[in-house]
């Protein structure tokens, strides 16, 4: 992955984490990984554990951020979430959310949108 893509991803994750905090989420972990993949943000909202995938795009040349969550990516997110649940002995409610972050081609923030239950199991 190129340096600029990594930087864009880190910026998007930081903007998403700030947004989630303002929405009342408690951030438990960031960039949690296991052999099957990584979850960008693990957070709690009320009594529900939210696994949050952050998608960041600069412009819409390749579609919106949320359009990049393919069926393969959805399956991977479910698999990684289940690994987290098992490792942390969480028996409560959980879901997978997506935060879409859009920047203008010049890097100015255009949109941050939370999509609750974006991936269903």
N, C-alpha and C positions, 0 to 999 in steps of 0.2 A: 504494500500500500504506500502511496506517495506521501511525502511529508505534508503537503497541503491538504490532502484528504484526511489525514490523521488530525491535523489542526482543526479542520472543519468539523469533524466528528466530536472532538473534545469541546469545542465551542458550543455545539448543539447540545451536548450532554450537560454542560454547565447552565445554559439557558433553560433547559428542561428541568433540571433540579431546582433552580430558583422558582420557576413557575409552579412546580408541584408543591414546594413549601408554602407558597402563597395560597394555594388551593387547599391547604390543610394536611397535606401528606407529611408523614414522618419518614425521612430517608434513613433506611437501615444500612444499606450497602450500595456501593457503586462498583461497576465492572466486576461483578462476582463471576468467577469462571469455574468450570469443571471440565472433565475430559470431553464432554459433548458440546461445549460451547460457552457462551457468555451472556449474562443479563446485564444491560446497561445500568439499570437502577432497580433496587429492591426497596419497596416502601410500604408503609402502612397507611391506610385511610380508614378511620373508624376501627372496626375489628377485622378488616379484610387486608390480606397481604396482596400487594400489587407488584407484579413483575412488569417493568416498563422498558419497552424497546424505544429508543430514540432514533428518529430518522431525520437527517438534515440535508437540505438541498439548497444550492445557490442557483436560483432561477428554476424555470419549469421545462427546460430543454429536454430533460429525460423524465418528465412527469412529476407529480406531486410526491412528497416524501412518503405518505401513507401508501401510495400505489406500489412502492418498492417492497412491500411485505408479501412475498410470494408464498404459495402453498408450502413449498419446501421450507422456507424460513419460519412459517407458522408452526410446522411440525417440530422444527428444531427448538423453537421457543418453549413449546409445551414440554419437550423432553428435558430441557435444562431447568425449567421451573419445577418439574417433578423431582429432579435430582436435588435441588435446593430444599424442597419440602422434606424430602427424606433425610437429608443431612442435618437439618435444623429441627426435626420432629415437630413440624407445624401441622396441626390437625384442624385448623379453622378454615374459614372461607379464603379463597384466593382467585385471582383473575390476571389476565394479561392485558395491559394497556399499551397504547402507542402515543408518543408525543411527536407530533410533526412540527419541525422547525424549518421555516422558509426564510431565506435571506435573498436580498436582491443580488443581481450579478456583481454589484460593487460591495457586497458584504453587509449591507444595512438590514437589520431585522425587519421582516415583513409580517411574519405570522408565527405564533406558537399555539398549537391546538392539541388538547388532550382528548384522546378517544378511549373511553372506558370500555372494557370488554371487547377490545378490537380483535382479539383472537379467541375463538371459542374452541373448547375441547370436546 
